[in-house]
């Protein structure tokens, strides 16, 4: 039986993933601070979903998706309530993008290469089971992207069982999953967002994805 999905966030990433989960038969609730923001989505691609606040979405979800601005990630989880996220898988699609403008197409992060955003969240919300996913591709390609070659989705996290469940979901969504290990690997996975965005910011080219090639 498909698990209920609670999505914390209501932007393009939240809506794209919500649509994907609905496509594969999940019950979905999006959590937002502005319910009216989702009126068009809930009557279109998101028809059949539920909408509420962060607390309601986190309580609803057996699996949670974190799809908010990176600088708001910790505060959003606090608003959701630790009792509603403890023990649950949190698919972390956030990136620590700073508010300062890019430099020659290169985004700036508010984290360092020795301390990723997901590591910070895992340390603060110890009982949640974070898995990094969906942070290094545009929202328009997050569900069954139409590339000739199956793209790679890089994931990481400390809980093996959580990663196995996320692997199943991401595979349904049309990706080859590459497990990069523990939460520390987010130090490498999060900056893939910077690399993915460079062609877009410099040349307005946004139709690409990453592929890990293996000589086997």
N, C-alpha and C positions, 0 to 999 in steps of 0.2 A: 504494500500500500504506500502511495506517495505521501511524504510528510508535508505538513503545513509549513509554509514559508512566510516568515515575517521580515519585511524589508524596511530597514531604517534609512529613510531618505526618499525623495520624491522627484529628483532630477532625471536627466536623460539616462543615466546608468541604471537607476532604480526602476525606471519605466521599462527599459529594454529587457532587463533581467526578469522583471515581473511578468512581462509578456511571454518570455521564454518559459517560465515556470507554468504559466497557465496553459501554454501550448502542450506541455507534457503532463497535464492532468493534476497539477498541484493546486491546493487552495492557497491563495495569496492575500496578504494584507500589507499595504504600504503605510508606513508611519511618516507623518509629515507635521510641520508646524502650521501649514496653510492648506486645509482640506480642499478649498476651492481651486487650488493650483492643479489638481488632478481631475477636474471635471471632464475635460476633453478626453483624457486617457481612459477614464472609467466608462465612458460611453462609446469608446472605440476599441483600441487594442487591449485595454485592460478590463473589458466588460466581464463581469462575474467576480471581480476582485473585491476586496474590502479595503476601506480606508479609515485610519484612525490616527491617534498620536503615537509618539515613539513608545510609550509604555504599553499601549494596546497592541501594537505590532509585535513588540518583543514577547509579550505574554502569549500572543496567538501562535507565534512561530515555533515549530519543533526544531527547525533550522532557521538561523537568522542571517540576513545579508546586510552588511554595513556598506552603504553607498552614499556617503556624505562627503563634504569637503574635508580634506585631511585635518585641517586646523580645528574642525568641529567634531572630530571623531570621538575623542574622550568624553567631551561634554554631552554628546548625543547618547552615548552608552550610559552615562550617569542618569540622564533623563529617562532612559528606558527602564532603569532600575536593575540593580545587580541581581535581585531575586528572580528577575525575568530572563536573565542571560546566563546565570550560573549553570554549568554542566552542559550547555548547548554549544553546538557548532556555530561559529560565526565566520561566514565567508567574507573576508575583508578585501573589498575592492577599492580601498582608499589609497591616495598618494599624498605624501607630505609636501604639496606644492606651496611655495611661499607666495605672499601677496605682492612681492616685488616683481617687476616685469622680466621677461626672458632676456637673455643676452645672446644676440645673433642666433635666435631660434632655440636656445638652450634654456629650459625651465630651471628655476632655482628652487631648491628644497630647503625646508627649515630643520632638517635632520642632518646627521653626518653619516659617513660610510661605516661608522662603527656602532651605530645605534639607529635602527630603522623605526618607522612609526609602528609597525605591527609588534615589534619587540616591546616598545613602550606600552602599547595597549595590553599585551599579554601579561606584563609585569603588574599593571594596575588592576586588571580584571583577571585575577589568577585562576579562578574556577571556570572561566569560559574557555572554549577550545577553538582558538583562532586558526584559520587556514587562509593564507594569501591567495587570491585568485581574481581574475578579470581586471587587473589594474594596468595591463600593458597592451590594451587594444581599445579602439574606439567603440562607443556604445552601439553604433550601427552594425558592428560585426560580432557582437557578443553571442548571438544565437544562430547556429548553423550558417556561418559565413560562406559566401559563394566563391571561394578560392578553388583553383584547380588542384592544389595540394592542401591536404589537411594541415592547418596551422597548429602550432604548439601553444599550450597554456601552461605556464610555469606556476607551480604551487609550492608552498612550504608550510610547516607548522610542527608543533611538538607532539601532537596526538595522532598516532598512526591510524586508528579507527576513524577519526574525523576526516583524515585525508582520503581514506578509502571511500567514504560516502560522497565526498566532494568530487572525487575522481569519477564516480558513476554519473553524477550530474553533468560535469563538464564534458564527458564523453558523449552524452546525449545531445549536448549543445553543439557538437560537431568539432571538438578539438582533440588533438593528441596531448595527453597529460604528461608533463615531466615533473616528477617530485624531486625537488632540490634539497630536501632534508628538513632540519629544524628551523625554528623561528629566525635564527641568525641569517638564514639565506634570504630573508626579505631585504637585507642590506644590498643584495645584488638584484633582486627581482623588482623592487620599487623603482630604481633608476631606469629600468627598461621603459618606463613611462616617458622619461626624458628623451630617450633615443627614438621612441615611436613618434613623438610629437615634432621632432626636428623637421622632417620633410613637410609636415603640415604648416608649421609656423614660418618656414622659409619659402616654400613653393606652393602652399595650399594643396598639398597632396596628402590625402588621408586614407587612401585605399590600399593599405598594406598590413601585413601581420608577420610575426616571427615564426621561424621553423627551425627546430633543433634537428640537425642531420646526424645520423649515426652510421658508422661504418661497421656493419655487422654481417 
